[in-house]
């Protein structure tokens, strides 16, 4: 059976989401059109509003509906600490811990020479402008622990240290509540190297 072009277009649109393949996209599309047309309308309006209203914060590059985000406007935060993350989702994850009360800078990606993403494309100059404001004392690199995140952290560490800033990196180690026999060898090795006195 040939599906209507609008359904095909909706399936293709869902497939653009990370982790969504042909079957999941098809299931979502048919569910919204057959069983939840109100939900489809809500989703449509929400996407349109987000597309029209959400922009990057002028200071930290996170997502906001205003020129400057609420986090950057929060004067109760510690202005001497700047946490560098890859994405707004990473910033949200750090915020949920309630363990960090400084400001953020969102890179919106990582260095990837094969994809043509170098320091200029990543906005490293904007990061330097923010970090060298005379108030920031420590830059905390919270990039992911994959090849791209590690390479990005290395380049940023070298760049920031040359300008006299204190740079730290998130610790790696054994997850809370886990048993060593089930933790991968790489994680145990990093935890051993990064151990601290108790």
C-alpha positions in Angstrom: 0.0 0.0 0.0 1.3 3.4 -0.9 1.3 5.8 2.0 0.2 9.4 1.6 3.1 11.9 1.0 2.3 13.8 4.2 2.7 10.6 6.3 6.0 9.8 4.5 7.2 13.3 5.2 6.2 12.9 8.9 8.1 9.6 9.2 11.2 11.2 7.6 10.9 14.1 10.0 10.8 11.7 13.1 13.8 9.8 11.7 15.9 12.9 12.1 15.7 12.5 15.9 18.7 10.7 17.5 18.0 7.0 18.0 14.8 6.9 16.0 14.8 4.5 13.1 12.3 3.7 10.4 10.1 1.5 12.6 9.9 3.9 15.6 9.3 6.9 13.3 6.5 5.0 11.5 4.9 4.0 14.8 5.0 7.6 16.1 3.7 9.0 12.9 0.8 6.6 12.7 0.0 6.9 16.4 -0.3 10.7 16.2 -2.4 10.7 13.0 -4.7 7.7 13.8 -5.1 7.9 17.6 -3.9 11.3 19.0 -4.6 14.1 16.5 -4.8 16.5 19.5 -1.4 15.4 20.5 -0.1 16.0 17.0 -1.4 19.5 17.1 0.2 20.1 20.5 3.5 18.8 19.2 3.2 20.9 16.1 2.5 24.1 18.1 5.3 23.4 20.6 7.9 22.8 17.8 6.8 26.0 16.0 7.0 28.0 19.2 10.4 26.6 20.1 11.8 27.2 16.6 10.5 30.7 16.6 11.4 31.7 20.2 14.5 29.8 21.3 17.9 31.3 20.7 21.4 31.1 22.1 22.2 33.1 25.2 24.6 36.0 24.3 26.9 35.1 27.3 26.9 31.3 27.6 25.5 30.0 24.3 22.9 27.9 26.1 19.3 27.9 24.9 16.9 30.7 26.0 13.9 32.7 24.9 15.6 35.9 25.9 18.9 37.5 24.9 20.5 36.4 28.2 19.4 33.1 30.0 18.1 32.9 33.5 21.3 31.1 34.7 23.5 34.0 33.5 21.2 36.5 35.1 21.3 34.7 38.5 23.5 36.9 40.7 23.6 34.4 43.5 25.9 32.1 41.4 29.7 32.0 41.9 31.2 34.3 39.2 34.7 32.9 39.8 33.7 29.4 38.4 32.9 28.7 34.7 31.9 25.2 33.7 32.4 24.3 30.0 30.0 21.7 28.6 29.3 20.4 25.1 25.5 20.9 24.9 22.6 22.5 26.7 21.5 18.9 27.7 24.9 18.5 29.4 24.4 21.8 31.3 21.0 20.5 32.4 22.6 17.3 33.7 25.2 19.2 35.7 22.5 21.6 37.1 20.3 18.6 38.3 23.2 17.5 40.6 22.9 20.8 42.6 26.6 20.4 43.2 27.7 23.3 41.1 26.7 26.9 41.6 28.9 28.8 39.1 28.2 29.9 35.5 28.4 27.9 32.3 29.7 28.1 28.7 28.1 25.8 26.2 30.4 24.8 23.2 27.5 23.4 21.2 29.8 20.5 20.1 33.4 19.3 20.1 36.4 19.6 18.0 36.2 17.4 15.0 38.8 18.1 12.2 37.2 15.4 10.0 33.9 17.3 10.0 35.7 20.7 9.7 35.0 21.7 13.3 38.1 23.5 14.6 38.5 26.0 17.5 37.1 28.8 15.3 33.9 26.9 14.5 33.5 25.8 18.1 33.6 29.4 19.3 36.7 29.1 21.4 37.3 32.9 21.1 33.9 33.5 22.7 34.9 31.2 25.5 38.2 33.0 26.0 36.4 36.3 26.1 34.1 35.0 28.8 36.9 33.2 30.8 39.3 36.2 30.7 36.8 38.7 32.0 39.0 39.3 35.1 36.4 37.6 37.4 36.7 33.9 36.4 39.4 32.1 38.4 38.7 28.5 37.5 37.4 26.9 34.3 35.9 23.4 34.8 35.9 21.3 31.7 32.9 19.0 31.7 33.2 17.6 28.1 32.3 14.0 27.5 34.8 11.2 28.1 34.9 10.0 24.5 37.7 10.7 21.9 36.2 14.1 20.7 35.5 15.2 24.3 39.0 14.3 25.4 40.6 16.1 22.5 38.5 19.2 23.0 39.4 19.2 26.8 43.1 18.9 25.9 43.1 21.8 23.5 41.0 24.0 25.8 43.3 23.1 28.8 46.4 24.2 26.8 44.7 27.3 25.5 43.3 28.4 28.9 46.4 27.6 30.9 48.6 29.7 28.6 46.5 32.6 29.6 47.0 32.0 33.3 43.7 30.5 34.2 43.2 27.5 36.5 41.7 24.6 34.6 40.1 21.5 36.1 38.5 18.4 34.5 35.6 16.4 35.8 36.8 13.3 37.7 36.3 9.9 36.1 35.7 6.9 38.2 33.5 4.1 39.4 29.8 4.9 39.5 28.1 5.2 42.9 26.5 2.0 43.9 28.3 -0.2 41.5 30.4 -3.4 42.1 33.9 -3.5 40.8 33.6 -6.8 39.1 30.9 -5.4 36.8 32.7 -2.1 36.0 34.6 -2.0 32.7 38.4 -2.0 32.9 38.9 1.4 31.4 36.7 3.0 34.1 38.6 1.2 36.9 41.9 2.3 35.4 40.9 5.9 35.3 39.5 5.7 38.8 42.8 4.3 40.0 44.8 7.1 38.3 42.5 9.8 39.5 42.2 8.5 43.1 42.3 11.0 45.9 43.2 10.8 49.6 40.2 10.2 51.9 
